[in-house]
Structure formats: structure tokens, C-alpha cells
């Protein structure tokens, strides 16, 4: 357990160094967070079915987006993984939008569709429906929207979300019930979130 605390402190220190523009901080950070980002990427991609992106591609695209976000003042590892999870969600949703645009003739390329392609299109439509419902929830209650984004899409545990948002884990659990009820009213039953301290 002590080793995890040391590792978390090292990650947090490198994130702060990266925020201040310290040369090489990001290069030293990558090996410390790469495996966790790959795990989170697998969760995101599992929500889509068989996406065009590989786990590695999604992680690399996420790092590119984070590297472009030089204005972020990183606080700690939970903050980093929260932002990374949100970036992954946007990448996967953008991919689903492109897939459906192509299906509807957006690239004017004719292709034979088999059953697996049809299933992927349904998954893409479901993902976009969840994304739209999440935007509605954020309009009603931004804290609940953030909670869904961090837990359902980001795979953060309730304890990690409590730490990231500076509320108690009891409040997070209560808010999760409210958020699920809202989304259930909009979408029907919500798929299970990744199991990490839920």
C-alpha cells in the first residue's frame, strides 16, 4: 500500500511539472499511467462493440489530445484520469458519429453490410443516445452529469469521484441513484458501469 501512495505522489508530481512546462515531465509520466489508460480504453471500446480504433490507438489519440491541452493545471492522478476518461469518451463518440455518417452516405461509398456491421451501427446509435442523454442531464444538474461521465464512461470508483469532486462517497452514491433514475427515464435501463468500487 505504501508503494501505491509513493507511485500516486510521483504521478501527481509529474503532472504538476507537466502543467508548468517542465521539459521531459510528460515522457516520464507516460510509463506510469499507460497501463491504466489502456484498461480504461478497453472499457470504452467494449461499449462500442468492434470499433475501428484499437486500444493502443485510443490511448495514443488520448495522449495527443491531452498534450494539446497545455492550459490544464493538473492536480493529481485522479484529476488526470478523469480528464483522460472524458477525452476517450469524446474520441469514441466522434468515431460513432463518423460511422453513422458513413452509413447514411456521408462518404458516398457503397458497401455490402453484413449482420456484424448492422450490430455495430446499433451500438453506435446507442452510444450516441447515451451521449445525448448525458448532455441533457448536465443541463439539468451538472454535478450529476459529471458523475455519470466519471463513473460510467471513465470507470472511476465512487471513492475516486468523491476525492476528485471534494464530496463524500455517500453523496456520490446518492447522486448516482438520482442520475441513473434520470437516465432510465430518458433511455430505459442503463448498462452496468465498470465494476471498480461501485
Wavefront OBJ file of the C-alpha trace (Angstrom):
o trace
v 0.000 0.000 0.000
v 2.886 2.337 0.770
v 4.240 1.715 -2.723
v 0.899 2.807 -4.267
v 0.991 6.008 -2.250
v 4.519 6.687 -3.463
v 3.503 5.981 -7.059
v 0.467 8.277 -6.771
v 2.701 11.047 -5.382
v 5.163 10.523 -8.222
v 2.372 10.748 -10.808
v 0.946 13.867 -9.154
v 4.387 15.485 -9.065
v 4.985 14.753 -12.744
v 1.542 16.104 -13.632
v 2.297 19.361 -11.836
v 5.692 19.522 -13.566
v 3.971 18.951 -16.918
v 1.499 21.766 -16.112
v 4.376 24.174 -15.555
v 6.019 23.128 -18.825
v 8.923 21.203 -17.330
v 10.857 19.526 -20.108
v 10.549 15.739 -20.126
v 7.798 15.541 -17.481
v 5.282 14.037 -19.892
v 7.847 11.497 -21.147
v 8.454 10.331 -17.565
v 4.707 10.272 -16.840
v 3.654 8.047 -19.754
v 5.120 4.754 -18.455
v 3.456 5.338 -15.061
v -0.072 5.836 -16.445
v -0.010 3.862 -19.700
v -1.381 0.544 -18.377
v -4.250 2.250 -16.556
v -5.121 4.239 -19.694
v -5.127 1.004 -21.722
v -7.524 -0.565 -19.213
v -9.835 2.418 -19.447
v -9.586 2.410 -23.253
v -10.649 -1.259 -23.341
v -13.728 -0.349 -21.278
v -14.619 2.498 -23.662
v -14.169 0.351 -26.737
v -16.167 -2.520 -25.242
v -19.136 -0.140 -25.104
v -18.947 0.247 -28.883
v -18.527 -3.377 -29.908
v -15.825 -3.867 -32.532
v -14.711 -0.297 -33.186
v -12.338 0.880 -35.915
v -9.954 2.116 -33.205
v -7.676 -0.264 -31.347
v -6.991 0.116 -27.641
v -3.494 1.369 -28.445
v -4.821 3.880 -30.991
v -7.337 5.225 -28.481
v -4.644 5.643 -25.812
v -2.332 7.418 -28.254
v -5.124 9.696 -29.507
v -5.973 10.494 -25.875
v -2.355 11.428 -25.146
v -2.322 13.673 -28.228
v -5.442 15.480 -27.030
v -4.056 15.820 -23.513
v -0.745 17.122 -24.857
v -2.659 19.781 -26.809
v -4.395 20.814 -23.565
v -1.380 22.672 -22.217
v -3.644 25.003 -20.212
v -4.738 22.212 -17.829
v -3.419 22.710 -14.293
v -3.133 19.047 -13.284
v -3.930 18.452 -9.612
v -3.285 14.737 -9.129
v -3.693 11.304 -10.726
v -7.485 11.214 -10.165
v -7.831 14.553 -11.961
v -5.632 13.255 -14.805
v -7.622 10.036 -15.239
v -10.888 11.993 -15.047
v -9.805 14.293 -17.885
v -8.325 11.365 -19.850
v -11.573 9.393 -19.498
v -13.595 12.344 -20.767
v -11.208 12.710 -23.722
v -11.621 8.996 -24.505
v -15.387 9.343 -24.373
v -15.282 12.202 -26.878
v -12.989 10.262 -29.213
v -15.259 7.196 -29.138
v -18.426 9.296 -29.597
v -16.811 11.151 -32.531
v -15.949 7.779 -34.064
v -19.557 6.594 -33.640
v -20.816 9.772 -35.322
v -18.439 9.247 -38.277
v -19.551 5.609 -38.560
v -23.228 6.569 -38.724
v -22.499 9.419 -41.166
v -20.758 6.928 -43.486
v -23.682 4.527 -43.115
v -26.052 7.274 -44.199
v -23.988 8.091 -47.278
v -21.656 10.670 -45.782
v -18.690 9.306 -47.721
v -20.710 8.129 -50.764
v -19.007 4.728 -50.708
v -21.237 1.713 -51.321
v -20.515 -1.336 -49.253
v -22.249 -4.611 -48.558
v -23.500 -4.754 -44.981
v -23.365 -7.971 -43.053
v -25.031 -8.707 -39.713
v -21.946 -7.680 -37.730
v -21.890 -4.257 -39.419
v -25.564 -3.785 -38.553
v -24.876 -4.691 -34.904
v -22.029 -2.162 -34.798
v -24.319 0.545 -36.160
v -26.880 -0.234 -33.439
v -24.123 0.026 -30.796
v -23.016 3.363 -32.283
v -26.603 4.648 -32.176
v -26.947 3.526 -28.548
v -23.705 5.275 -27.636
v -24.902 8.492 -29.276
v -28.239 8.204 -27.434
v -26.388 7.892 -24.110
v -24.202 10.869 -25.069
v -27.299 12.966 -25.872
v -28.988 11.926 -22.621
v -25.831 12.806 -20.700
v -25.844 16.284 -22.280
v -29.474 16.695 -21.144
v -28.574 15.555 -17.628
v -25.696 18.050 -17.489
v -28.176 20.778 -18.457
v -30.413 19.802 -15.537
v -27.675 19.092 -12.977
v -24.030 19.468 -13.983
v -22.765 17.562 -10.921
v -24.890 14.521 -11.801
v -23.699 14.741 -15.398
v -20.096 14.840 -14.281
v -20.702 11.828 -12.023
v -22.082 9.739 -14.908
v -19.187 10.776 -17.104
v -16.605 9.832 -14.495
v -18.205 6.578 -13.299
v -19.949 5.131 -16.337
v -17.616 6.362 -19.051
v -14.469 6.945 -17.024
v -14.601 3.855 -14.838
v -13.680 5.811 -11.695
v -14.834 4.295 -8.415
v -17.180 6.236 -6.157
v -14.272 6.876 -3.801
v -12.126 8.306 -6.621
v -15.010 10.513 -7.736
v -15.523 11.712 -4.155
v -11.833 12.624 -4.000
v -11.895 14.348 -7.400
v -15.056 16.357 -6.676
v -14.456 17.037 -2.962
v -17.722 15.474 -1.751
v -18.313 12.404 0.405
v -18.607 8.977 -1.199
v -22.049 8.733 0.439
v -23.095 11.829 -1.534
v -21.638 10.313 -4.700
v -23.656 7.113 -4.192
v -26.847 9.096 -3.557
v -26.196 11.222 -6.664
v -25.523 8.060 -8.708
v -29.006 6.778 -7.836
v -30.537 10.105 -8.937
v -28.509 10.162 -12.169
v -29.442 6.559 -13.027
v -33.125 7.336 -12.431
v -32.930 10.353 -14.782
v -31.148 8.362 -17.494
v -33.515 5.425 -17.041
v -36.453 7.770 -17.697
v -34.754 9.026 -20.878
v -33.147 5.809 -22.165
v -34.580 2.821 -20.371
v -32.306 0.507 -18.341
v -28.695 1.691 -18.237
v -25.939 -0.887 -18.846
v -23.790 -1.681 -15.832
v -20.834 0.604 -15.243
v -17.356 -0.876 -14.926
v -17.020 -2.565 -11.546
v -14.436 -0.577 -9.596
v -15.589 0.043 -6.055
v -19.160 0.739 -7.119
l 1 2 3 4 5 6 7 8 9 10 11 12 13 14 15 16 17 18 19 20 21 22 23 24 25 26 27 28 29 30 31 32 33 34 35 36 37 38 39 40 41 42 43 44 45 46 47 48 49 50 51 52 53 54 55 56 57 58 59 60 61 62 63 64 65 66 67 68 69 70 71 72 73 74 75 76 77 78 79 80 81 82 83 84 85 86 87 88 89 90 91 92 93 94 95 96 97 98 99 100 101 102 103 104 105 106 107 108 109 110 111 112 113 114 115 116 117 118 119 120 121 122 123 124 125 126 127 128 129 130 131 132 133 134 135 136 137 138 139 140 141 142 143 144 145 146 147 148 149 150 151 152 153 154 155 156 157 158 159 160 161 162 163 164 165 166 167 168 169 170 171 172 173 174 175 176 177 178 179 180 181 182 183 184 185 186 187 188 189 190 191 192 193 194 195 196 197 198
